[in-house]
Amino acid sequence: MKQSIENQNKSDITFNNLELKKIEDTIVELRAICDELDPYSPISDSMKNRLKKFHIVDTSNPFHLTNVLITLLEDAIEAKERQLNLTSDFKI
């Protein structure tokens, strides 16, 4: 049974407690997925496995899939900015 993205625990997809390097790696991976994925074409098993890392299992709605990826990428970029701001606040 496919689990829809809306029914997932949103706290599973959060960047608040990740270290900066991990956030940067996540941004790189999400950008690569966005560059490579055509949500209107059949999605390969390897791409589905990459999407599963981000708790995305339902790929049946291309519009929704695109929105989720964009939101995740925005959240990761914002988390990176917060981390950088925290780091700069502690410098003397």
N, CA and C atoms as a LAMMPS dump frame, in Angstrom:
ITEM: TIMESTEP
0
ITEM: NUMBER OF ATOMS
276
ITEM: BOX BOUNDS ff ff ff
-5.0000000000000000e+02 5.0000000000000000e+02
-5.0000000000000000e+02 5.0000000000000000e+02
-5.0000000000000000e+02 5.0000000000000000e+02
ITEM: ATOMS id mol type element x y z
1 1 1 N 0.84 -1.187 0
2 1 2 C 0 0 0
3 1 3 C 0.883 1.247 0
4 2 1 N 0.6 2.155 -0.908
5 2 2 C 1.387 3.383 -0.982
6 2 3 C 0.929 4.344 0.097
7 3 1 N 1.907 4.973 0.698
8 3 2 C 1.611 5.973 1.713
9 3 3 C 1.731 7.346 1.06
10 4 1 N 0.729 8.168 1.212
11 4 2 C 0.79 9.484 0.592
12 4 3 C 1.659 10.409 1.43
13 5 1 N 2.193 11.418 0.78
14 5 2 C 3.071 12.368 1.449
15 5 3 C 2.313 13.126 2.53
16 6 1 N 1.034 13.424 2.283
17 6 2 C 0.26 14.174 3.281
18 6 3 C 0.113 13.399 4.578
19 7 1 N 0.081 12.089 4.514
20 7 2 C -0.154 11.281 5.704
21 7 3 C 1.116 10.989 6.482
22 8 1 N 2.241 11.4 5.982
23 8 2 C 3.482 11.139 6.68
24 8 3 C 3.65 12.112 7.832
25 9 1 N 4.408 11.681 8.798
26 9 2 C 4.735 12.54 9.922
27 9 3 C 5.695 13.614 9.422
28 10 1 N 5.238 14.856 9.412
29 10 2 C 6.041 15.935 8.863
30 10 3 C 7.322 16.157 9.655
31 11 1 N 7.374 15.73 10.914
32 11 2 C 8.594 15.895 11.686
33 11 3 C 9.7 14.991 11.161
34 12 1 N 9.36 13.992 10.335
35 12 2 C 10.375 13.148 9.722
36 12 3 C 11.18 13.924 8.692
37 13 1 N 10.591 14.969 8.146
38 13 2 C 11.236 15.738 7.093
39 13 3 C 11.534 17.123 7.646
40 14 1 N 12.499 17.189 8.545
41 14 2 C 12.87 18.468 9.146
42 14 3 C 14.378 18.6 9.143
43 15 1 N 14.839 19.816 9.08
44 15 2 C 16.264 20.064 8.979
45 15 3 C 16.795 20.816 10.193
46 16 1 N 15.951 21.094 11.163
47 16 2 C 16.341 21.941 12.281
48 16 3 C 17.497 21.393 13.096
49 17 1 N 17.606 20.096 13.248
50 17 2 C 18.616 19.535 14.129
51 17 3 C 19.799 18.918 13.388
52 18 1 N 19.898 19.15 12.106
53 18 2 C 20.996 18.585 11.336
54 18 3 C 22.201 19.517 11.361
55 19 1 N 23.38 18.933 11.306
56 19 2 C 24.583 19.741 11.241
57 19 3 C 24.725 20.335 9.839
58 20 1 N 25.495 21.387 9.736
59 20 2 C 25.62 22.147 8.494
60 20 3 C 26.058 21.273 7.315
61 21 1 N 27.047 20.418 7.486
62 21 2 C 27.531 19.566 6.395
63 21 3 C 26.422 18.658 5.875
64 22 1 N 25.641 18.103 6.777
65 22 2 C 24.551 17.216 6.373
66 22 3 C 23.468 18.006 5.622
67 23 1 N 23.207 19.215 6.058
68 23 2 C 22.229 20.059 5.368
69 23 3 C 22.734 20.377 3.952
70 24 1 N 24.012 20.712 3.84
71 24 2 C 24.582 21.015 2.532
72 24 3 C 24.516 19.795 1.609
73 25 1 N 24.799 18.618 2.149
74 25 2 C 24.695 17.383 1.356
75 25 3 C 23.26 17.142 0.895
76 26 1 N 22.311 17.439 1.777
77 26 2 C 20.894 17.289 1.443
78 26 3 C 20.502 18.237 0.319
79 27 1 N 20.989 19.464 0.375
80 27 2 C 20.693 20.443 -0.672
81 27 3 C 21.243 19.962 -2.013
82 28 1 N 22.46 19.451 -2.008
83 28 2 C 23.069 18.933 -3.239
84 28 3 C 22.225 17.794 -3.801
85 29 1 N 21.816 16.867 -2.936
86 29 2 C 21.017 15.716 -3.388
87 29 3 C 19.654 16.16 -3.92
88 30 1 N 18.985 17.067 -3.22
89 30 2 C 17.678 17.538 -3.678
90 30 3 C 17.785 18.295 -4.998
91 31 1 N 18.822 19.103 -5.149
92 31 2 C 19.016 19.815 -6.42
93 31 3 C 19.249 18.831 -7.558
94 32 1 N 20.035 17.798 -7.298
95 32 2 C 20.294 16.79 -8.327
96 32 3 C 19 16.077 -8.716
97 33 1 N 18.19 15.74 -7.73
98 33 2 C 16.906 15.093 -8.016
99 33 3 C 16.04 16.017 -8.859
100 34 1 N 15.963 17.278 -8.47
101 34 2 C 15.143 18.239 -9.218
102 34 3 C 15.64 18.396 -10.657
103 35 1 N 16.946 18.373 -10.841
104 35 2 C 17.516 18.501 -12.185
105 35 3 C 17.231 17.275 -13.043
106 36 1 N 17.271 16.098 -12.434
107 36 2 C 17.176 14.844 -13.187
108 36 3 C 15.747 14.333 -13.36
109 37 1 N 14.869 14.69 -12.471
110 37 2 C 13.528 14.106 -12.45
111 37 3 C 12.581 14.808 -13.412
112 38 1 N 11.911 14.01 -14.207
113 38 2 C 10.787 14.491 -15.002
114 38 3 C 9.555 13.813 -14.41
115 39 1 N 8.796 14.521 -13.571
116 39 2 C 7.68 13.877 -12.868
117 39 3 C 6.536 13.433 -13.777
118 40 1 N 6.581 13.855 -15.042
119 40 2 C 5.532 13.463 -15.984
120 40 3 C 5.909 12.229 -16.807
121 41 1 N 7.099 11.716 -16.585
122 41 2 C 7.552 10.493 -17.246
123 41 3 C 7.64 9.377 -16.209
124 42 1 N 7.711 8.139 -16.673
125 42 2 C 7.881 7.045 -15.71
126 42 3 C 9.151 7.266 -14.874
127 43 1 N 9.039 6.982 -13.588
128 43 2 C 10.149 7.204 -12.666
129 43 3 C 10.862 5.88 -12.417
130 44 1 N 12.165 5.892 -12.606
131 44 2 C 12.966 4.672 -12.46
132 44 3 C 12.998 4.219 -11
133 45 1 N 13.323 2.961 -10.811
134 45 2 C 13.441 2.421 -9.457
135 45 3 C 14.551 3.116 -8.679
136 46 1 N 15.636 3.439 -9.354
137 46 2 C 16.733 4.118 -8.647
138 46 3 C 16.31 5.515 -8.186
139 47 1 N 15.526 6.213 -9.012
140 47 2 C 15.027 7.53 -8.598
141 47 3 C 14.028 7.378 -7.456
142 48 1 N 13.182 6.362 -7.519
143 48 2 C 12.233 6.123 -6.426
144 48 3 C 12.978 5.863 -5.124
145 49 1 N 14.089 5.153 -5.196
146 49 2 C 14.892 4.908 -3.998
147 49 3 C 15.5 6.2 -3.464
148 50 1 N 15.93 7.068 -4.352
149 50 2 C 16.458 8.369 -3.921
150 50 3 C 15.358 9.199 -3.26
151 51 1 N 14.152 9.15 -3.812
152 51 2 C 13.031 9.894 -3.241
153 51 3 C 12.643 9.351 -1.869
154 52 1 N 12.773 8.039 -1.699
155 52 2 C 12.434 7.424 -0.406
156 52 3 C 13.298 7.958 0.726
157 53 1 N 14.514 8.37 0.422
158 53 2 C 15.388 8.967 1.446
159 53 3 C 14.733 10.194 2.076
160 54 1 N 13.851 10.811 1.31
161 54 2 C 13.157 12.013 1.777
162 54 3 C 11.697 11.714 2.11
163 55 1 N 11.409 10.446 2.316
164 55 2 C 10.07 9.974 2.705
165 55 3 C 9.022 10.255 1.631
166 56 1 N 9.439 10.267 0.392
167 56 2 C 8.521 10.453 -0.729
168 56 3 C 8.323 9.088 -1.384
169 57 1 N 7.127 8.562 -1.236
170 57 2 C 6.849 7.242 -1.803
171 57 3 C 5.747 7.275 -2.855
172 58 1 N 4.895 8.263 -2.793
173 58 2 C 3.814 8.379 -3.774
174 58 3 C 4.258 9.332 -4.873
175 59 1 N 4.493 8.78 -6.043
176 59 2 C 4.946 9.586 -7.173
177 59 3 C 3.887 9.687 -8.268
178 60 1 N 2.66 9.395 -7.911
179 60 2 C 1.594 9.341 -8.91
180 60 3 C 1.083 10.716 -9.35
181 61 1 N 1.288 11.742 -8.542
182 61 2 C 0.803 13.078 -8.874
183 61 3 C 2.011 13.984 -9.149
184 62 1 N 2.327 14.234 -10.411
185 62 2 C 3.524 15.012 -10.757
186 62 3 C 3.541 16.414 -10.145
187 63 1 N 2.389 17.075 -10.135
188 63 2 C 2.311 18.427 -9.582
189 63 3 C 2.647 18.409 -8.096
190 64 1 N 2.05 17.483 -7.375
191 64 2 C 2.297 17.382 -5.937
192 64 3 C 3.751 16.989 -5.651
193 65 1 N 4.277 16.066 -6.418
194 65 2 C 5.664 15.63 -6.254
195 65 3 C 6.611 16.813 -6.43
196 66 1 N 6.379 17.603 -7.451
197 66 2 C 7.204 18.781 -7.697
198 66 3 C 7.123 19.759 -6.536
199 67 1 N 5.919 20.007 -6.048
200 67 2 C 5.754 20.932 -4.924
201 67 3 C 6.471 20.441 -3.672
202 68 1 N 6.39 19.151 -3.409
203 68 2 C 7.056 18.596 -2.23
204 68 3 C 8.569 18.749 -2.351
205 69 1 N 9.106 18.449 -3.516
206 69 2 C 10.557 18.593 -3.71
207 69 3 C 11.006 20.038 -3.545
208 70 1 N 10.243 20.959 -4.104
209 70 2 C 10.593 22.379 -3.979
210 70 3 C 10.523 22.816 -2.518
211 71 1 N 9.505 22.381 -1.817
212 71 2 C 9.364 22.736 -0.402
213 71 3 C 10.521 22.174 0.421
214 72 1 N 10.881 20.927 0.17
215 72 2 C 12.013 20.328 0.881
216 72 3 C 13.301 21.093 0.601
217 73 1 N 13.518 21.446 -0.648
218 73 2 C 14.72 22.186 -1
219 73 3 C 14.732 23.559 -0.327
220 74 1 N 13.614 24.252 -0.35
221 74 2 C 13.518 25.553 0.33
222 74 3 C 13.776 25.41 1.821
223 75 1 N 13.195 24.391 2.44
224 75 2 C 13.395 24.169 3.88
225 75 3 C 14.859 23.902 4.194
226 76 1 N 15.521 23.131 3.353
227 76 2 C 16.934 22.827 3.569
228 76 3 C 17.794 24.083 3.419
229 77 1 N 17.497 24.891 2.426
230 77 2 C 18.251 26.136 2.224
231 77 3 C 18.038 27.081 3.402
232 78 1 N 16.815 27.184 3.877
233 78 2 C 16.537 28.03 5.04
234 78 3 C 17.245 27.508 6.287
235 79 1 N 17.292 26.193 6.449
236 79 2 C 17.987 25.6 7.601
237 79 3 C 19.482 25.91 7.518
238 80 1 N 20.04 25.849 6.314
239 80 2 C 21.454 26.188 6.141
240 80 3 C 21.697 27.644 6.535
241 81 1 N 20.82 28.529 6.098
242 81 2 C 20.965 29.943 6.445
243 81 3 C 20.882 30.157 7.953
244 82 1 N 19.957 29.445 8.603
245 82 2 C 19.849 29.554 10.068
246 82 3 C 21.129 29.077 10.744
247 83 1 N 21.658 27.951 10.267
248 83 2 C 22.901 27.413 10.84
249 83 3 C 24.044 28.41 10.65
250 84 1 N 24.135 28.984 9.465
251 84 2 C 25.199 29.962 9.212
252 84 3 C 25.04 31.192 10.086
253 85 1 N 23.817 31.626 10.289
254 85 2 C 23.565 32.769 11.161
255 85 3 C 23.93 32.455 12.61
256 86 1 N 23.607 31.25 13.06
257 86 2 C 23.97 30.836 14.416
258 86 3 C 25.477 30.803 14.576
259 87 1 N 26.159 30.301 13.578
260 87 2 C 27.611 30.211 13.619
261 87 3 C 28.222 31.601 13.653
262 88 1 N 27.707 32.513 12.841
263 88 2 C 28.27 33.868 12.806
264 88 3 C 27.943 34.634 14.081
265 89 1 N 26.84 34.306 14.752
266 89 2 C 26.484 34.982 16.004
267 89 3 C 27.449 34.646 17.128
268 90 1 N 28.101 33.496 17.046
269 90 2 C 28.989 33.053 18.114
270 90 3 C 30.44 33.475 17.881
271 91 1 N 30.719 34.059 16.741
272 91 2 C 32.089 34.504 16.482
273 91 3 C 32.357 35.816 17.218
274 92 1 N 33.569 35.938 17.712
275 92 2 C 33.947 37.165 18.455
276 92 3 C 34.824 38.039 17.594
